[in-house]
Amino acid sequence: MMGSRALVIDDDRATRFALRLLLEREEFIVAEAATGEEGLTAALQERPDVVFLDMAMPGIGGLDVLETLTGRPDAPPVVMITGVGTPESAIRAVQLGAYEYLTKPLDASRVRLLARRAVELHGLKRELDVLRRPSMKEEEPRLVGSHPSMQEVYKAIGRVTATPERTTVLVLGETGTGKELVSRAIHRASRDRDRPFVVVNCAALPEALIESELFGHERGAFTGASERRIGKVELAGEGTLFADEVSSLTPALQQRFLRLLQAREFERVGGREVLPARARFVAACNVDLEAEVRAVRFREDLYFRLSVFPIVLPPLRERFSDLPLLVEESIRRFNARLERQVAGLGPGTLAVLHAHRWPGNVRELENVIHHAMLRATGDFITVDALPGYLRTDGAASHPAPQSATPGTRPKFEQARREAIEAFERAYLASVLEECGGNVTEAARRTGMRRTSLQRLLKRHGLTAAAFRQSDPPGAGTAAPSPAVRGAG
């Protein structure tokens, strides 16, 4: 309970002193108040995680204080204390929202247990409030696109959310295609849209922490587990759990995840209590899971459990007709975030965007628009406001890719080489842009030798000087074109 705050409101000095000693041994930070008025003031100032409140006090009584406290947002759990307990007072306290009701003399072990559980409850309530809090409408990312491949994605979301069953969904696609947006769209379209939406990135957490993050742990389960932790599966409740990068799960965690999906139950780390798992599971992956199964890196039975209903997201290069819509959506969101009123793209800007292959997909496009809106000085995004690596791209050297027709798709090795080259060029250009063309700093950030970096830059036709250019006069003041929907 280290760092948790407790407030003791009691007109009896001995009771306050006893509770302070008891709670401080549990590593609480304890505040005291001798009257109801002082207690309400202290509750505002201290923002306690648990309150111990005497029922009978002069002035404002304990029940009045309880009613005021529980009526506030982010109300802490309140444990009522009385010297003479009656059924009527206990019933009234519970009706007003008391967490528990104790009679004097107080039992030390009971107080410690209630304090721990109350703090855990308060922390869980705060997390759920954050999860349920709606985002600002203008800031909320959303799926955008009218390309036939995106229409199929929309239809799939409609089909999987049309029934009350919480069907497991597997979202596949390259990095940056919007897999989390699909999972959020599934949640919003489901009948459990008012329940929590919980995200866990399986690749972003150390192996030692991922199990506790998913399933939670009991106090003393391992070194450093000083209190019980509620895991993501439990937090999701009857909502949606989005597990990103599931291919990074270790074999042991794959086994536990398989049991979770099969039996719809789990145990906290170090615990014996079997808990139900009621959430819808949406998993995402940016690698070929079938290939991972063939390579014996991913369990076949888990793959089949995850892929009950697969949804495949197309890369941006295969739906270039959506580029103006995606740009318009990014401008809308960043206008709200940056308090700008950018109207669209300036002359020639859309052509430059079309000339790029977008290895980072929609996420890369969003970053580009964000960058450009920070640099733009007028009402339109001009070519000069784009990142340097886009300004140095030419339509001749990077033609907009055409939709593949049957029999014309490049062979695997050729496609892989092209993808690697596109990634290398975009990555190097992005680093040079951040470093202002300083090759030494770029080498440090990439972990490469300076000579090796220079050879790689030369191979990709990139020059550091191109990223040291200052904005030309008049940047951001070129004659505007129509808003992006009508541009190009």
DRENBA-52969 format. One record per atom (N, C-alpha, C): residue in one letter; x, z, y. Coordinates in steps of 0.1 Angstrom, whole numbers, plus 2048, in hexadecimal, padded with zeros to 3 digits. Example, Ala and Ser with C-alpha at 12.3 -4.5 7.8 and 13.67 -1.06 7.14 Angstrom:
<recs>
a88484E7C7a87B84E7D3a88484E7DFs8808477EAs8898477F5s88184F800
</recs>
This chain:
<recs>
m8088007F4m800800800m80980080Dm8157FD80Bm81F7FE816m81A7F5822g8187FB82Eg8147F4839g8057F483Cs7FD7F8832s7EF7F9834s7EB80483Dr7E0802844r7DC80C84Er7D081484Aa7D082184Ca7C4829849a7C0831855l7B3833857l7AE83B862l7A684785Dv7A9853860v7A285F85Cv79A864868i78C864867i78486A871i77D87686Cd781882871d77B88E86Cd77E899876d7748A1879d7768AC883d77D8B887Dd77F8B8870d7868C3869d7958BF868r79D8C7870r7AC8C4870r7B28C5863a7AF8CF85Ba7B58D084Da7B28C4845t7A68BF845t7A38B383Dt7AB8A7842r7AC8A584Fr7B489A855r7C389B850f7C88A8851f7D68AA84Df7D88A783Ea7CF8AC835a7D08A9827a7D089A824l7C689382Al7C5885828l7D187D82Dr7D7881838r7E387B83Er7EE87C834l7F188882Fl7FC88A825l7FA882819l7ED882814l7EA87A807l7EC86B809l7E8866814l7E8858817l7F785381Ae7FE85C822e80C858825e814857819r81186080Fr81985F802r8168517FBe80B84B7FEe80883E7F9e80D833802e81583780Ce81B82E816e81182781Ff80682E822f7FD82A82Df80282E83Bi7FF826845i80082A853i7F3831857v7F383E85Av7E784585Cv7E584986Aa7D884686Fa7D484B87Ca7C885587Ae7C785E884e7BD868883e7B486888Fa7A786D88Da79E86F898a79587B895a79388389Fa78B89089Da77C88E8A0t7788848A6t76A8828A9t7668738A6g7598718A6g7548648A4g75885A8AFe75885F8BCe75C8568C7e76B8528C5e77385C8C3e7828598C1e78484F8B5g77C8518AAg77D84989Fg77A83A8A1l76F8388A9l76B82A8ACl7768238B5t77C82B8BEt7878268C7t7938238BEa79682C8B5a7A282A8ADa7A081E8A3a79481C89Fa791811896a79480489Dl7918038A9l7937F78B1l7A27F58B3q7A97FF8B6q7B87FE8B9q7C07FD8ADe7BD8048A2e7C6804896e7C37F988Cr7B67F488Cr7B27EA883r7B57EE874p7B07FA870p7B47FF863p7AF7F7857d7B67F884Cd7B27F2840d7A87FA838v7A780783Bv79D810834v79B81C83Ev78E82183Ev78B82C847v78583783Ef789844840f78384F83Af77C857845l76F858843l76685C84El75D868849d75E873851d75687F84Fd74787C852m73E88184Am73087F84Cm72B887858a72E894859a72989D863a7338A086Em73189B87Am73A89E885m7328A0892p7378A889Bp7308AA8A8p73089D8B0g72689B8B8g72688F8C0g7208838B7i7288788B7i72486D8AFi7268708A0g71B870898g71D87488Ag723869882g72786D875g72E86486Dg726858869l719859867l71084D863l70F84486Fd70F84987Bd70F840887d71C838888v72783F886v734839886v73582E87Bl730832870l730828864l72881B868e71C81D86Ee714812871e71B80987Bt72280F885t72980788Ft735800889l73C806880l74880087Al7447F4871t73A7F7869t7377EC85Ft7307E0866g72B7E2872g7257D7879g72E7CE881r73B7D2880r7457CA887r74B7BF87Ep7507B4884p7577AA87Cp7647B0876d7687AC86Ad7747B1864d7737C0862a7677C585Ea7657D485Da76D7D9851p7757E4853p77C7EA848p7737F183Ep7777F3832p7707FC828p77080A82Ev76481182Dv76381E832v75F827826v767832824v76583C81Av75F848821m75284B81Em74B857825m74F86481Ei75186E826i75487C821i74A886826t74688F81Dt73C899821t73F8A6819g73C8B1820g73D8BE81Ag7318C1811v7258BD815v7198BF80Dv7128B280Ag7148AD7FFg70F8A07FBg7008A17F7t6F88987FCt6EA8977F8t6E78897F4p6DD8867EBp6DA8797E7p6D68707F3e6CF8767FCe6CA86E808e6D6869810s6E0872813s6EB86E81Bs6F4864814a6F5865807a6FD85B7FFa6F684E7FFi6E984E7FEi6E18417FEi6E283A80Cr6E1843816r6E183D824r6EF838827a6FA83E822a70783A825a70A82C81Ev70582B811v70781E80Av6FF813811q6F2817816q6EA80C81Dq6F1807829l6F9810830l70080C83Cl70D805839g71180482Dg71D7FC829g729804826a727811822a73381981Ea739814811y746814811y74D80F805y74B81A7F9e74C8277FDe74B8317F3e74783E7FAy7438487F2y73E8557F8y7448607F0l74B8697F7l7538747F0l74E8817F6t74E88B7EDt74A8997F2t7578A27F1k7578AC7FAk7628B57FAk7608C07F0p76A8C67EAp7798C37ECp77C8B57E6l7858AE7EDl7898A17E9l7938A17DEd7918987D4d79A8967C9d7A588C7CDa7B28917CDa7BD8897D1a7BE87B7CAs7BD87B7BDs7BE86F7B5s7B38657B9r7A786B7BBr79C8627BFr79E85C7CDv7A38647D6v7A685F7E3v7B08537E3r7BB8567DBr7C684B7DAr7C083E7D4l7B88407C9l7B28347C3l7A982C7CCl7A08347D3l79782D7DDl79F8267E8a7A982D7EDa7B18277F8a7B78197F3r7BD8197E7r7C380D7E2r7B98027E1r7AD8057DAr7A37FB7D8r79D7F67E5a79B7FF7EEa7957FB7FBa79E7F1803v7AB7F4803v7B57EB809v7B57DD802e7B47DD7F5e7B47D17EEe7A77C97F1l79C7D07F2l78F7CA7F5l7907C4803h7967CB80Dh7967C781Bh79F7BA81Cg7AA7BA814g7B37AE815g7AC7A280Fl7A57A4804l79E7997FDl793794807k78C79D80Dk781799817k787790822r793794827r79978D832r79D77F82De7A377E821e7A677181Ce79A76881Al78F76D815l783765813l77D761820d77E76A82Ad779766837d78075A83Dv78E75A83Bv79674F83Fv792742838l79074482Bl78D738823l780732826r77673B82Ar76973682Dr76773283Br771736844r76F733852r770724854p76671D85Ap76670F85Cp77070B866s777700863s7816FA86Cs7796F4878m7806F3883m77A6EC88Fm7776DD88Ak76B6D988Dk7666CC888k7706C188Ce7756C1899e77D6B689De78B6B6897e78F6C2891e79C6C388Be79C6C187Ce7906C0876e78F6C0867e7936B2862p79E6B185Ap7A16A4854p79669F84Br79469284Ar78A68D841r78F68083Bl78867C830l78C66F82Al786664833v78F65A834v78B64F83Dv78F642836g786638836g78962B831g77D62482Cs77D61682Es77260E829s77660481Eh78360481Bh7895FC810h7815FE803p77F5F47FBp7785F67EEp77D6017E5s78B6027E6s79160D7DDs78C61B7E2m78B61C7EFm7866297F4m77762B7F2q7706207F2q7626217EFq7606277E0e7696237D7e7686287CAe76B6377C9v77463B7D2v7776497D3v76B6517D7y76464C7E2y7586537E7y74E6547DCk74C6497D4k7426497CAk7456537BFa7526547BCa75765E7B1a75466C7B6i75666F7C3i75367C7C8i74467F7C7g73C6767CAg72E6777C9g72967A7BBr72F6737B1r72B6757A4r72F68279Ev73B6877A1v73F69479Bv7396A07A2t73369E7AEt72D6A97B4t71E6A97B3a71869F7ACa70A69D7ABa7036A77A2t70B6AE799t7056B7790t70A6C5793p7036CF78Ep7086DD790p7146E1788e7186D977Ee7246DC777e7316DB77Fr73A6E577Er7466E5786r7516DD77Et74F6D077Dt7586C8775t7666C877Bt7706C9772t77E6C8776t7816BA77Av7896B8785v78C6AB78Bv79B6AA78Cl7A169F788l7AF69C78Al7B0691794v7B76947A0v7B968A7ABv7C76857AAl7C96787A8l7D66727A7l7D96687B2g7E56677B6g7E965F7C1g7F76627C6e7FD6597CDe80A65B7D3e80A6667DDt81666B7E0t8176767EAt8116707F8g8096787FEg80467580Bg7F866C80Bt7F166A800t7E56627FFt7D966A803g7D9677803g7CD67F806g7C76867FBk7CE68A7F1k7C86917E5k7C169E7E9e7C76A57F2e7C06B27F6e7B36AF7FEl7B36A4806l7A76A080Dl79C69D803v79F6967F8v7956937EDv7906A07E7s7996AA7E5s7946B67DFs78B6BE7E9r78E6BD7F5r7866C47FFr7786BD800a7786AF7FFa76C6A8800a7636AB7F4i7696AD7E8i7626B17DCi75C6BF7DFh7636C87E4h75E6D57E7h7526D57F1r7546CD7FCr7496CC806r73C6C6800a73E6BD7F7a7336B67F1a72C6BD7E6s7326C87E1s72D6CF7D5s7226D97DAr71C6DF7D0r7116E97D3r7186F67D6d7256F87D4d72C7047D7d7347037E4r7306FA7EDr7376F87F9r739704802d73070E800d73171A808d73B725802r7407227F6r74972B7EFr7577277F3p76172F7F0p76F72D7F4p7757207EFf77E71A7F7f78670F7F3f7957147F3v79B7157E8v7A871B7E7v7B27117E2v7BE7117E9v7C97077E6v7D570E7E0v7DB7097D5v7E770E7D0v7F07027CEn7FC7027D4n8066F77D1n80F6FB7C7c80E6F67BBc8166FA7AFc8256F77B1a8286EE7B9a8366EA7BBa83D6F27C6a8356F87CFa83B6FF7DBa83F70D7D8l83B7127CDl83E7207CAl8497227BFp85172C7C0p85B72E7B5p8547317A8e85B72D79De85572F790e85173E78Da859747793a856755791a84975A798l8457537A2l8397577AAl82C74F7A7i82D7437A1i82273B79Fi817741797e81B74878Ce81174F783e80A75978As811762792s80A76C79As8017667A4e80675B7ABe7FE7557B5e7F174F7AFl7F174A7A3l7E574479Dl7DC74F798f7E2758790f7D9761788f7D977078Eg7E2773798g7E378079Dg7EB789793h7ED795797h7F479F78Fh7EF7AD791e7F27B6787e7EE7C4788e7FA7CB78Er7F77D7794r8027DF799r80B7E378Eg8187E2790g8237E5787g8257DA77Ca81F7CE77Ea8207C4774a82F7BF773f8367C077Ef8447BC77Ef84B7C378At8587C278Bt85F7C9796t85A7C37A4g8567CC7ACg8517C87B9g8427C77BAa83B7C87AFa82C7C77AFa8277D57B2s8277D97BFs8237E67C3s8147E87C4e80D7DD7C3e7FE7DE7C4e7F87D27BDr7EB7D37BAr7E47C87B3r7E37BC7BDr7E57B07B8r7E37A47C0r7D879B7BAi7CF7977C2i7C578D7BEi7CA77F7BEg7C97787B3g7CF76A7B2g7C57607B8k7CA7547B9k7C27497BEk7B67467B6v7B77467A9v7AC7437A0v7A074D7A3e7A475A7A5e79A7647A7e7947627B5l79D75F7BFl79875D7CDl78E7527CEa7907477C6a78773C7C6a77973F7C2g7777497BAg76A74D7B6g7627427B0e75773E7B5e74F7337B1e7507277BAg75B7277C1g75E71B7CAg7677117C3t77170D7CAt77A7027C5t7887077C6l7907057BBl79E7077BBl7A56FA7BAf7AD6F77C4f7B56EA7C5f7C36ED7C1a7C86E87B5a7D56EA7B0a7DD6DE7B2d7E66DE7BCd7EE6D27BFd7FB6D27B7e8006C67B4e80D6C47ADe80D6CB7A0v8026C9798v8016D078Bv80C6CC781s8126C1783s81D6BC77As8296C577As82A6CE785s8366D6786s8346E477Fl8296E6778l8266F2771l8306F3765t8356FF763t83E701757t83670174Ap83C6FF73Fp8356FE732p82C70B730a832717733a82A723732a81E72373Bl81F71F747l81471E750l80A71474Cq80F709746q8066FE741q7FD704737q80370D72Eq7FB713724q7F071C72Ar7F4724734r7EA72D73Ar7DF726742f7E371A748f7D971274Ff7D070C745l7D570873Al7CC70272Fl7C270C72Br7C6718728r7BD723724r7B272572Fl7B772573Cl7AE727747l7A371C747l7A6710744l79C705744l794705738q79A70972Cq792709720q78871471Fa78D720721a78572C71Fa77E73172Cr78272B737r77D72F744r77E73E746e78A743743e78D751745e79D753746f7A175E74Cf7AF76174Ef7B177074Fe7BE77474Fe7C2781751e7CD78275Cr7CC78C764r7D778E76Er7E4791767v7EF78E76Dv7FC791768v7FD7A0766g8017A475Ag8027B2757g7F57B9755g7EA7B2754g7DD7B8752g7D77B5745r7CD7BC741r7C67B9734r7B87B5736e7B27B7742e7A47B4745e7A37A4745v79979F73Dv79779173Dv78C78E748l790785751l78778275Dl78277475Bp776771760p77076475Fp77675B76Aa77774E767a77B744770a77073A773r76973B77Er75D734780r75F72878Aa76A727790a76C71C79Aa76D70E794r76B70479Dr76E6F6799r77D6F579Bf7836EE791f7926EC792f7946DD796v79B6DB7A1v79F6CE7A5v7AF6CE7A5a7B46C679Ca7C36C579Ba7C86B87A1a7D46B77A6a7DA6AB7ACa7E86A97A7c7EC69D7A7c7F969A7A2c7FD68C7A8n80A68B7ACn80F67E7B1n8186777A7v81967B79Bv821674791v817670785d81D66777Dd815662771d81466D767l809674766l80867F75Cl80867A74Ee80366E74Be80466873Ee81266673Aa81B662743a829660740a82F66E73Ee82B678745e830686743e82C68B736v820687731v81C68B724v825685719r82767871Br82F670711r83E676711a84267B71Ca85068071Da85068F719v845694714v8446A270Fv8476AC71Ar8446A8726r8466B2732r8396B8736f82E6B2731f8216B7735f8186B7729r8116C2727r8086C471Br7FD6B971Be7FC6B370Fe7F16A970Ee7E36AF70Fd7E26BB708d7D46C1709d7D16C5717l7DA6CA71Fl7D86CD72Dl7D46C1735y7DB6B6732y7D86AA739y7CA6A5737f7C56A672Af7B76A2727f7AD6AC72Er7B16B972Fr7A86C2735r7A76C0744l7B26BC74Al7B26B9759l7AB6AC75Cs7AD6A2754s7A8695757s79A692752v79269C752v78369A74Fv77D690758f781691765f77B68776Ff787683778p78E679775p79967577Ep79566D78Ai79B66F795i7996677A1i7A76627A6v7A96557A8v7B664F7ABv7B564A7BAl7BE64F7C2l7BF64B7D0l7C86407D2p7C46357D9p7CD62A7DCp7D862D7E6p7E46277E5p7ED6297F0p7E96217FCl7EF624808l7EB61E814l7EE60F814r7F960B80Dr7FD5FD80Dr7F35F4806e7EA5FA7FEe7E05F37F7e7D25F37FEr7D25F9809r7C55F9811r7C85F8820f7D05EE823f7D55EC831f7C95EA83Bs7BE5E5835s7B25E383Es7AD5F0844d7B15FB83Ed7AC608843d7B560E84El7C0607851l7CA60C85Al7C460F868p7BC60686Ep7B660A87Bp7AD61687Bl7A6617870l79D62386Fl7A563086Dl7B062F866l7B863B864l7BF63F871v7C3635878v7C9638885v7BF63E88Fe7B363988Fe7A963E898e7A664D894e7A5650887e7A265D883e7AD667887s7BA663885s7C566B889s7C566E898i7C26648A0i7C16658AFi7B666F8B2r7AB66E8ABr7A06788AEr7A46868ACr7AB6898A0r7AF69689Dr7B969B8A6f7C46938A9f7CF6988B2f7CA6998C0n7C16918C4n7BB6938D2n7B66A18D3a7AF6A68C9a7A96B48CAa7B46BE8C9r7BE6BC8C1r7C96C68BFr7D26C68CBl7D56BA8D1l7DF6BA8DCl7D86BA8EAe7CA6BA8EAe7C36BA8F6e7C66AD8FEr7C66A28F7r7C96958FDr7BC68C8FDq7BD681904q7B2677903q7B7669901v7C06688F7v7C565B8F3v7BA6528EEa7B86468F4a7AD63E8F0a7AF6358E4g7BC6328E1g7BF6288D6g7CD6238D7l7CF6178D1l7DC6118D1l7DE6078DCg7EA6068E1g7EE5FD8EBg7F15EF8E4p7F45E58ECp7F75D78E7p8035D78DDg8015D18D2g80B5CF8C8g80E5DB8BFt8085E68C2t80B5F28BAt8065F18ACl7FA5EC8ABl7F45EB89Dl7FC5E1895a8025D789Ba80A5CD893a8165D488Ev81C5DD896v8285E4891v8245EE886l8195F4887l8145FD87Cl8125F586Fh80C5E9871h80A5E0865h8175DB85Ea8215DB866a82E5D5861a8355DF858h8315EC858h8385F6850h8315F8843r8395FC838r8335FD82Br82D60A828w82F614830w82962282Fw82C628821p83862B81Ep83B631811p83563F810g83364681Cg82D65381Dg81E65381En81864781En80A64581En80364B82Av7F7650828v7EF655834v7F566083Br7FC669833r80367483Ar80E66F843e81666583Fe820660848e81965A855l80E653853l80764D85El802658868e7FD663863e7F966E86Be805673873n81067586Dn81C67A874n82067087Fv81F66487Cv82365A886v81A65A892i80D65B890i80465C89Bi8066698A3h80867489Ch80B6818A2h8176808ACh82267A8A6h82E6778AEh82B66F8BAa8246648B8a82165B8C3a8196618CEm80F6698CAm80766F8D4m80E67A8DCl8186808D6l8216898DEl8296828E8r82D6768E4r83666E8EDr82F6668F7a8226628F4a81B6598FDa81865F90At819658915t81665D922t809658928g80464D922g7F7647927g7EC64A91Ed7E1642920d7D5643918d7D663C90Bf7E0634908f7E262C8FCf7EF62E8F6i7F062D8E9i7FD62E8E2i8046208E2t80F6208E9t8166138E9t8216138DFv8276078DDv8326068D3v83E6108D6d8406128E3d84B61A8E7d8496298E3a83D62D8E0a83A63B8DCa83C63D8CDl83D6328C6l83F6348B7l84D6398B3p84E63F8A8p85B6448A3p8656388A3g87263B8A4g87C6318A5g87D628899y87A62D88Dy87C625881y87161A880l86561D887l85B613887l85E608892r86460D89Dr8676048A8r8725FA8A3t87A5FE89At8855F5896t8815EC88Ad8755EF884d8705E6879d86B5D9880g86D5CE879g8685C287Eg85E5BC874a8545B5879a84A5B0870a84F5A6866a85A5A086Aa861596861a86859D855s86F5A8858s8765AF84Es86D5B9846h8625BD84Bh8585C5844h84A5C0846p8475B583Fp83A5AF840p82F5B883Aa8235B8840a8195C083Aa8165BB82Cp8165C4822p8145C0815p8065BA812q8055B080Aq7F85AA806q7F35B17FAs7E65B17F9s7E05B67EDs7E45AE7E0a7E85B67D6a7ED5AF7CAa7E25A87C3t7E459C7BEt7DB5947B6t7DF5947A8p7D659279Fp7DA593790p7E558A78Dg7EF58F786g7FB587782g80658778Ct80458D798t80F58C7A2t8155997A5r8115A479Fr8165B17A2r8255B279Dp82E5B77A5p83C5B77A1p83E5C0795k8495BD78Dk84C5C5782k8505D3786f8505DC77Cf8515EA77Ff85F5ED786e86A5E8780e8775EB786e8785E6794q8725D9797q8735D47A4q86A5DD7AEa85E5E17A9a8565E97B2a85C5F67B4r8635FC7AAr86A6097ACr8756087B7r87D5FD7B6r8885FB7BFr8825FA7CDe8785F27CFe8725F07DCe86D5FE7E2a8666057D9a8616127DDa86C61C7E2i87761C7DAi8836247DDi8896207EAe88B6137ECe89160E7F8e888611804a87B610802a87261380Ea872622811f87362A807f874639809f88163C810e88D63680Be89A639811e89A636820r89562A823r895625831r88D62E83Aa880631835a87863983Da87D64783Fy88364D835y88965A835y89565B83Fl89E65183El8AA651846l8A664E855a89C646857a898643865a89164F86Bs88A657863s883663868s88E66D86Cv89866F863v8A2679866v8AA675873l8AD668874l8B4663880l8AC66588De89F66388Be896665896e89667489Be89667D891e89668B894e8A368F89Bc8AE689896c8BB68C89Bc8C06848A8g8B767C8ADg8BA6748B8g8C666A8B6g8C76658AAg8D265C8A6g8DF6628A4n8E06708A3n8ED6778A0n8EF676891v8F966E88Dv8FC66C87Fv901678878t90A68087Ft90F68C87At905696877e8FB698880e8F06A187Ee8E769C873a8E568F872a8DC68A868a8E368C85Aa8F068B859a8F768D84Da8F669C848r8F66A4852r8F56B384Fr8E76B684Ar8DD6B0850r8CF6B384Cr8CC6AD83Et8D26A183Bt8CF69B82Et8D86A0823g8E26A7827g8EC6AC81Cg8F56A1817m8F769781Fm8FF68B81Bm90D68C823r91768581Dr923683824r92067982Fr92767A83Ar924671846r927663842t93266083Bt935652837t92A64D82Ds926655824s91B65181Bs90E64D822l90B65582Cl8FF653834l90064683Cq90C644842q90E637849q90D62B840r91262C834r91162082Br90261E828l8FB629826l8EC627822l8E562182El8E862683Al8E2620846l8E5611848k8F160D845k8F55FF846k8ED5F783Cr8EC5FD830r8E55F5825r8D65F3829h8D05FC831h8C25FB834h8C15F4842g8CB5F0848g8CB5EA855g8C75F3861l8CA60085Fl8C760A86Al8D360D872t8D260E87Ft8DD612887t8DA61E88Fa8E3627890a8E0634897a8DD6318A6a8E36278ACa8E16248BAa8D26218BDa8CB61B8B3a8BD6188B6a8B56258B8f8BA6308B3f8B263C8B4f8B76458C0r8C16408C7r8C66478D3r8C06418DFq8B86378DEq8B36308EAq8A86398F0s8A963A8FDs89F641904s893639906d88863F90Ad87B63790Cd87E62D918p87A620916p87B616920p87261A92Cp875615938p86D618943p85E613941g85561B945g847617944g84161A936a84862192Da843624920a83562B922g82C62691Ag81F62C91Ag816627925t81A61D92Dt812618938t80F60A937a81160492Ba80E5F6929a7FF5F4929a7FB5E892Ca7ED5E492Da7E65E8920p7DB5EF921p7D55F4915p7CD5E990Es7CC5EB900s7C35E28F9s7B75EA8F5p7AD5E48EFp7A15EC8EBp7A55F78E2a79C6018E0a79F60D8D6a7A26078C9v7A860F8C1v7AE60A8B4v7A46038ABr7986078ABr78E6008A2r78D5F28A5g78F5EE8B1g78D5E08B4g79B5D98B6a7A65E08B5a7B35DA8B7a7B75D28ACg7BF5C88AEg7C55C08A3g7BB5B889C
</recs>
